[in-house]
Amino acid sequence: MFVAKAVAAALLTTSFGGLATATPGTEAAYADKAKIESMRAGCMKEQGLAYLPEKVIKRDRTKEERARLAGDHEALRAYRAKYGFGVWSRLVFPGDPAVDRDMGESRNDKHLMSLSAKDLKTWRAADDKCFAKAVKTVLGKTVTSQDDFLADVNAALGKRLRELDTDPKLAALGKEFGGCLKIAEIRPTVLADRGRATFTKEATEVAKAQSKGSLPKGAVVMPGLTPEQAKPYLDKEVTAALADLECGKAFYPAYAPRARAIEERVYQEFALDFAL
């Protein structure tokens, strides 16, 4: 069973990767991430604890990825015909970079696995404090932990993306989109995330059934299924994704570039290297 922290809603709706050529804002974010990691390591060392600075993750998007982010209909259709919204396809096509981006192992995993439960708790508490100190110094943001930091990312993304809901053109396109889908919800931000959210919820329910409900609160969960077992779920998802795309044929080219621009600014602001 795959379990991950719920980072940010929009982070989960876009495939990981970087722009073909990093913008000045992205390069600055990479530099800030490196500073945070360096300060974090120094802080931990002062307390007699080992910490290896995580490497800055820089990604290059393919031509197809960039087209999808721009809302190109044919690029989206080609992707959805195979991967749907990108949920169940992670199990059907394990290791496929289109849906299963490897963010890389933490350089500290080996050390953490060697610690006792008591020492691990001490290490994590110290690391949260060091992380918070570094974020305050480099980004000027006040957080208490990494979870708190990610909650702030969520809040910033949600607030800024919701501004698109009041745009007259997008609102009109959302009304047409929702009418085609025969649903009452027509807010652009909700429509854009509706498909992936629906099938992520489905996957979580299957995982809960497997674990008899004992899952971390707020976790993003994929059940432990083989590709063959997950295929029927993906088939249903692909059908829904293509129908969604057909109804949103005019919506996505108008909405997607503006949403991505907002997301990128937030990721730069919080130095989220892996999401740029």
Sine and cosine of phi, psi and omega as CSV:
sin_phi,cos_phi,sin_psi,cos_psi,sin_omega,cos_omega
0.00,0.00,0.73,-0.68,0.00,-1.00
-0.99,-0.14,0.83,-0.56,0.02,-1.00
-0.79,-0.62,0.75,-0.66,0.04,-1.00
-0.68,-0.74,0.40,-0.92,0.05,-1.00
-0.92,0.40,0.55,-0.84,0.09,-1.00
-0.98,0.22,0.97,-0.23,-0.07,-1.00
-0.98,0.20,-0.99,0.13,0.03,-1.00
-0.60,-0.80,0.62,-0.79,-0.08,-1.00
-0.81,0.59,-0.75,0.67,-0.04,-1.00
-0.94,0.34,-0.47,0.88,0.06,-1.00
-0.87,0.49,-0.53,0.85,-0.05,-1.00
-1.00,0.07,-0.20,0.98,-0.03,-1.00
-1.00,-0.09,-0.17,0.99,0.01,-1.00
-0.89,-0.46,0.54,-0.84,0.03,-1.00
-0.96,0.27,0.57,-0.82,0.00,-1.00
-0.93,0.36,0.49,-0.87,0.03,-1.00
0.44,-0.90,0.20,-0.98,0.01,-1.00
-0.91,-0.41,0.25,-0.97,0.04,-1.00
-0.93,0.36,0.37,-0.93,-0.02,-1.00
-0.85,0.53,-0.67,0.74,0.09,-1.00
-0.79,-0.62,0.88,-0.48,-0.07,-1.00
-0.89,0.45,0.68,-0.73,0.05,-1.00
-0.98,0.21,0.27,-0.96,0.05,-1.00
-0.82,0.57,-0.62,0.78,0.01,-1.00
-0.90,0.43,-0.59,0.80,0.02,-1.00
-0.95,0.32,-0.66,0.75,0.04,-1.00
-0.89,0.46,-0.62,0.79,0.04,-1.00
-0.91,0.42,-0.61,0.79,0.02,-1.00
-0.91,0.42,-0.65,0.76,0.06,-1.00
-0.87,0.50,-0.68,0.73,0.00,-1.00
-0.91,0.43,-0.65,0.76,0.02,-1.00
-0.90,0.43,-0.65,0.76,0.02,-1.00
-0.87,0.48,-0.67,0.74,0.01,-1.00
-0.89,0.46,-0.64,0.77,0.02,-1.00
-0.91,0.42,-0.68,0.73,0.01,-1.00
-0.87,0.50,-0.71,0.70,-0.03,-1.00
-0.92,0.40,-0.60,0.80,0.02,-1.00
-0.92,0.40,-0.70,0.72,0.01,-1.00
-0.91,0.41,-0.62,0.79,0.01,-1.00
-0.87,0.49,-0.71,0.71,0.00,-1.00
-0.91,0.42,-0.66,0.75,0.01,-1.00
-0.90,0.44,-0.65,0.76,0.02,-1.00
-0.90,0.44,-0.69,0.72,0.00,-1.00
-0.91,0.41,-0.62,0.78,0.01,-1.00
-0.88,0.47,-0.62,0.79,0.02,-1.00
-0.87,0.49,-0.44,0.90,0.00,-1.00
-0.99,-0.13,0.13,0.99,0.03,-1.00
0.97,0.23,0.38,0.92,-0.03,-1.00
-0.90,-0.44,0.59,-0.81,-0.03,-1.00
-1.00,0.10,0.70,-0.72,0.10,-1.00
-0.44,-0.90,0.81,-0.59,0.05,-1.00
-0.99,-0.15,0.81,-0.58,0.01,-1.00
-0.84,0.55,0.76,-0.66,0.04,-1.00
-0.94,0.33,0.58,-0.81,0.01,-1.00
-0.95,0.31,0.55,-0.84,0.07,-1.00
-0.96,0.28,0.79,-0.62,-0.02,-1.00
-1.00,-0.05,0.89,-0.46,0.05,-1.00
-0.88,-0.47,0.78,-0.62,-0.06,-1.00
-0.85,-0.52,0.46,-0.89,0.09,-1.00
-0.91,-0.42,0.84,-0.54,0.03,-1.00
-0.98,0.21,0.55,-0.83,0.09,-1.00
-0.97,0.23,0.22,-0.98,0.06,-1.00
-0.85,0.52,-0.63,0.78,-0.01,-1.00
-0.92,0.39,-0.65,0.76,0.02,-1.00
-0.89,0.46,-0.69,0.72,-0.02,-1.00
-0.90,0.43,-0.59,0.80,0.03,-1.00
-0.91,0.41,-0.66,0.75,0.03,-1.00
-0.90,0.44,-0.67,0.74,0.01,-1.00
-0.90,0.43,-0.41,0.91,0.04,-1.00
-1.00,0.06,-0.02,1.00,0.03,-1.00
0.99,0.15,0.33,0.94,-0.01,-1.00
-0.90,0.45,0.81,-0.58,-0.12,-0.99
-0.89,0.46,-0.74,0.68,-0.05,-1.00
-0.92,0.40,-0.62,0.78,0.03,-1.00
-0.91,0.41,-0.66,0.75,0.03,-1.00
-0.91,0.41,-0.65,0.76,-0.03,-1.00
-0.91,0.41,-0.67,0.74,0.01,-1.00
-0.88,0.48,-0.65,0.76,0.01,-1.00
-0.93,0.38,-0.77,0.64,-0.09,-1.00
-0.92,0.38,-0.48,0.87,0.01,-1.00
-0.90,0.44,-0.41,0.91,0.01,-1.00
-0.96,-0.29,-0.66,0.75,-0.16,-0.99
-0.95,-0.32,-0.08,1.00,-0.07,-1.00
0.90,0.44,-0.74,-0.68,0.05,-1.00
-1.00,0.01,0.02,1.00,0.02,-1.00
1.00,-0.01,0.38,0.92,-0.01,-1.00
-0.98,-0.18,-0.97,0.25,-0.03,-1.00
-0.91,0.41,-0.36,0.93,0.00,-1.00
-0.90,0.43,-0.35,0.94,0.04,-1.00
-0.90,0.43,-0.50,0.86,0.03,-1.00
-1.00,0.03,-0.54,0.84,-0.02,-1.00
-0.97,0.25,-0.56,0.83,0.00,-1.00
-0.84,-0.54,0.90,0.43,-0.03,-1.00
-0.87,0.49,0.72,-0.70,0.01,-1.00
1.00,0.07,-0.13,0.99,0.03,-1.00
-0.95,0.30,0.88,-0.48,-0.07,-1.00
-0.88,0.48,-0.29,0.96,0.02,-1.00
-0.93,0.37,-0.43,0.90,-0.03,-1.00
-0.74,-0.67,-0.18,0.98,-0.10,-1.00
-0.72,-0.69,0.91,0.42,0.01,-1.00
-0.90,0.43,0.77,-0.63,0.06,-1.00
-0.99,0.11,0.92,-0.39,0.01,-1.00
-0.99,0.11,0.00,1.00,0.05,-1.00
1.00,0.07,0.56,-0.83,0.04,-1.00
-0.96,0.29,0.54,-0.84,0.09,-1.00
-0.92,0.38,0.64,-0.77,0.02,-1.00
-0.93,0.37,-0.23,0.97,-0.06,-1.00
-0.99,-0.17,-0.03,1.00,-0.07,-1.00
-0.84,0.54,-0.73,0.68,-0.05,-1.00
-0.86,0.50,-0.68,0.74,0.00,-1.00
-0.92,0.40,-0.69,0.72,-0.04,-1.00
-0.90,0.44,-0.58,0.81,0.00,-1.00
-0.93,0.37,-0.33,0.94,-0.02,-1.00
-1.00,0.04,-0.16,0.99,-0.07,-1.00
-1.00,0.08,0.49,-0.87,0.11,-0.99
-0.96,0.28,0.24,-0.97,-0.01,-1.00
-0.85,0.53,-0.66,0.76,0.00,-1.00
-0.91,0.41,-0.73,0.69,-0.02,-1.00
-0.92,0.39,-0.57,0.82,0.02,-1.00
-0.91,0.42,-0.66,0.75,0.03,-1.00
-0.88,0.47,-0.68,0.73,0.04,-1.00
-0.89,0.45,-0.69,0.72,-0.02,-1.00
-0.88,0.47,-0.73,0.69,-0.04,-1.00
-0.90,0.43,-0.63,0.78,0.02,-1.00
-0.90,0.43,-0.68,0.74,0.02,-1.00
-0.92,0.39,-0.64,0.76,-0.01,-1.00
-0.90,0.43,-0.64,0.77,0.04,-1.00
-0.87,0.49,-0.66,0.75,0.01,-1.00
-0.92,0.40,-0.66,0.75,0.01,-1.00
-0.92,0.38,-0.63,0.78,0.04,-1.00
-0.89,0.46,-0.72,0.70,0.00,-1.00
-0.88,0.48,-0.66,0.75,0.01,-1.00
-0.90,0.44,-0.68,0.73,-0.01,-1.00
-0.92,0.39,-0.66,0.75,0.01,-1.00
-0.90,0.44,-0.64,0.77,0.03,-1.00
-0.89,0.46,-0.70,0.72,-0.04,-1.00
-0.93,0.36,-0.71,0.70,-0.11,-0.99
-1.00,0.10,-0.70,0.72,-0.09,-1.00
-0.97,-0.24,-0.23,0.97,-0.01,-1.00
0.97,0.25,0.33,0.94,-0.04,-1.00
-0.96,-0.30,0.68,-0.74,-0.01,-1.00
-0.99,-0.12,0.91,-0.42,0.05,-1.00
-0.70,-0.71,0.29,-0.96,0.00,-1.00
-0.96,-0.29,-0.31,0.95,-0.05,-1.00
-0.29,-0.96,0.07,-1.00,0.06,-1.00
-0.93,0.38,-0.60,0.80,0.05,-1.00
-0.90,0.45,-0.64,0.76,0.03,-1.00
-0.90,0.44,-0.65,0.76,0.02,-1.00
-0.87,0.49,-0.73,0.68,-0.01,-1.00
-0.92,0.38,-0.51,0.86,0.08,-1.00
-0.90,0.43,-0.61,0.79,0.04,-1.00
-0.92,0.38,-0.59,0.81,0.07,-1.00
-0.88,0.48,-0.74,0.67,0.04,-1.00
-0.82,0.58,-0.74,0.67,-0.06,-1.00
-0.90,0.44,-0.68,0.73,-0.01,-1.00
-0.91,0.42,-0.69,0.72,0.03,-1.00
-0.88,0.47,-0.75,0.67,-0.03,-1.00
-0.87,0.50,-0.71,0.70,-0.03,-1.00
-0.89,0.45,-0.71,0.71,-0.08,-1.00
-0.97,0.23,-0.57,0.82,0.05,-1.00
-0.93,0.36,-0.56,0.83,-0.01,-1.00
-0.90,0.44,-0.32,0.95,0.08,-1.00
-0.88,0.47,-0.45,0.89,0.01,-1.00
-0.94,0.35,-0.37,0.93,-0.01,-1.00
-0.93,0.38,-0.37,0.93,-0.03,-1.00
-1.00,-0.10,0.00,1.00,0.03,-1.00
-0.96,0.29,0.83,-0.56,-0.07,-1.00
-0.83,0.56,-0.69,0.72,-0.03,-1.00
-0.91,0.41,-0.73,0.68,-0.01,-1.00
-0.92,0.39,-0.57,0.82,0.03,-1.00
-0.90,0.44,-0.65,0.76,0.01,-1.00
-0.92,0.40,-0.67,0.74,0.04,-1.00
-0.92,0.40,-0.57,0.82,0.04,-1.00
-0.91,0.41,-0.60,0.80,0.03,-1.00
-0.90,0.43,-0.67,0.74,0.04,-1.00
-0.91,0.41,-0.67,0.74,-0.02,-1.00
-0.88,0.48,-0.78,0.63,0.00,-1.00
-0.89,0.45,-0.60,0.80,0.02,-1.00
-0.91,0.42,-0.63,0.77,0.03,-1.00
-0.90,0.43,-0.62,0.78,0.01,-1.00
-0.98,0.20,-0.20,0.98,-0.04,-1.00
0.88,0.48,0.73,0.69,0.06,-1.00
-0.80,-0.60,0.41,-0.91,-0.04,-1.00
-0.98,0.18,-0.48,0.88,-0.05,-1.00
-0.97,0.26,0.87,-0.49,-0.04,-1.00
-0.82,-0.57,0.13,0.99,0.04,-1.00
-0.91,0.41,0.77,-0.63,-0.04,-1.00
-0.80,0.60,-0.70,0.71,-0.04,-1.00
-0.90,0.43,-0.60,0.80,0.00,-1.00
-0.96,0.29,-0.66,0.75,0.01,-1.00
-0.88,0.48,-0.65,0.76,-0.04,-1.00
-0.91,0.42,-0.53,0.85,-0.07,-1.00
-0.98,-0.21,-0.10,1.00,-0.14,-0.99
-0.84,0.55,-0.75,0.66,-0.08,-1.00
-0.89,0.46,-0.79,0.62,-0.02,-1.00
-0.90,0.44,-0.65,0.76,0.00,-1.00
-0.88,0.47,-0.65,0.76,-0.02,-1.00
-0.88,0.47,-0.72,0.69,-0.06,-1.00
-0.99,0.16,-0.41,0.91,0.14,-0.99
-0.92,0.40,-0.65,0.76,0.05,-1.00
-0.89,0.45,-0.66,0.75,0.03,-1.00
-0.87,0.49,-0.72,0.70,0.00,-1.00
-0.89,0.46,-0.63,0.77,0.02,-1.00
-0.89,0.45,-0.65,0.76,0.01,-1.00
-0.90,0.43,-0.64,0.77,0.05,-1.00
-0.90,0.43,-0.66,0.75,0.01,-1.00
-0.91,0.42,-0.63,0.77,0.02,-1.00
-0.89,0.46,-0.64,0.77,0.02,-1.00
-0.89,0.45,-0.61,0.79,0.02,-1.00
-0.92,0.39,-0.63,0.77,-0.08,-1.00
-1.00,-0.07,0.05,1.00,-0.03,-1.00
0.87,0.49,0.56,0.83,0.12,-0.99
1.00,0.06,-0.04,1.00,-0.05,-1.00
-1.00,0.00,0.97,0.25,0.01,-1.00
-0.84,-0.54,0.49,-0.87,0.03,-1.00
-0.87,0.49,0.63,-0.77,0.02,-1.00
-0.90,0.44,0.73,-0.69,0.03,-1.00
0.97,0.24,0.20,0.98,-0.04,-1.00
-0.98,0.18,0.51,-0.86,0.15,-0.99
-0.99,-0.11,0.87,-0.49,-0.21,-0.98
-0.81,-0.59,0.68,-0.73,0.18,-0.98
-0.88,-0.47,0.71,-0.70,-0.03,-1.00
-0.95,0.31,0.26,-0.97,0.04,-1.00
-1.00,0.03,0.99,0.14,0.01,-1.00
-0.88,-0.48,0.49,-0.87,0.11,-0.99
-0.97,0.24,0.29,-0.96,0.07,-1.00
-0.81,0.58,-0.63,0.78,-0.01,-1.00
-0.92,0.40,-0.64,0.77,0.01,-1.00
-0.94,0.34,-0.53,0.85,-0.04,-1.00
-0.99,0.11,-0.31,0.95,-0.09,-1.00
-0.84,0.55,-0.70,0.71,0.02,-1.00
-0.86,0.51,-0.58,0.81,0.05,-1.00
-0.91,0.41,-0.66,0.75,0.01,-1.00
-0.92,0.40,-0.64,0.77,0.02,-1.00
-0.84,0.55,-0.69,0.72,0.03,-1.00
-0.91,0.42,-0.64,0.77,0.01,-1.00
-0.91,0.42,-0.66,0.75,0.01,-1.00
-0.88,0.48,-0.70,0.71,0.02,-1.00
-0.86,0.51,-0.71,0.70,0.00,-1.00
-0.92,0.39,-0.62,0.79,-0.03,-1.00
-0.92,0.39,-0.62,0.78,0.01,-1.00
-0.95,0.32,-0.61,0.80,0.05,-1.00
-0.91,0.41,-0.66,0.75,0.04,-1.00
-0.87,0.49,-0.69,0.72,-0.02,-1.00
-0.91,0.42,-0.65,0.76,0.00,-1.00
-0.90,0.45,-0.67,0.75,0.04,-1.00
-0.94,0.35,-0.51,0.86,-0.04,-1.00
-0.99,-0.17,0.40,0.92,-0.08,-1.00
-0.84,0.55,-0.61,0.79,0.02,-1.00
-1.00,0.00,-0.41,0.91,-0.07,-1.00
-0.95,0.30,-0.77,0.63,-0.14,-0.99
-0.88,0.48,-0.66,0.75,0.03,-1.00
-0.90,0.44,-0.45,0.89,0.01,-1.00
-0.99,0.10,-0.62,0.79,-0.09,-1.00
-1.00,0.10,-0.72,0.69,-0.17,-0.98
-0.83,0.56,-0.74,0.67,-0.03,-1.00
-0.89,0.45,-0.61,0.79,-0.02,-1.00
-0.95,0.32,-0.62,0.78,0.04,-1.00
-0.91,0.41,-0.68,0.73,-0.01,-1.00
-0.90,0.43,-0.61,0.79,0.01,-1.00
-0.89,0.46,-0.65,0.76,0.04,-1.00
-0.91,0.41,-0.73,0.68,0.00,-1.00
-0.85,0.53,-0.70,0.72,-0.04,-1.00
-0.89,0.46,-0.65,0.76,0.02,-1.00
-0.89,0.45,-0.64,0.77,0.01,-1.00
-0.92,0.39,-0.70,0.72,0.01,-1.00
-0.89,0.46,-0.60,0.80,0.05,-1.00
-0.92,0.40,-0.69,0.72,-0.01,-1.00
-0.86,0.51,-0.60,0.80,-0.03,-1.00
-0.99,-0.16,0.13,0.99,0.03,-1.00
0.81,0.58,0.68,0.74,0.05,-1.00
-1.00,0.08,0.99,0.12,-0.10,-0.99
-0.84,0.55,-0.68,0.74,-0.11,-0.99
-0.93,0.38,-0.30,0.95,-0.04,-1.00
-0.99,-0.13,-0.12,0.99,-0.06,-1.00
-1.00,0.03,0.00,0.00,0.00,0.00
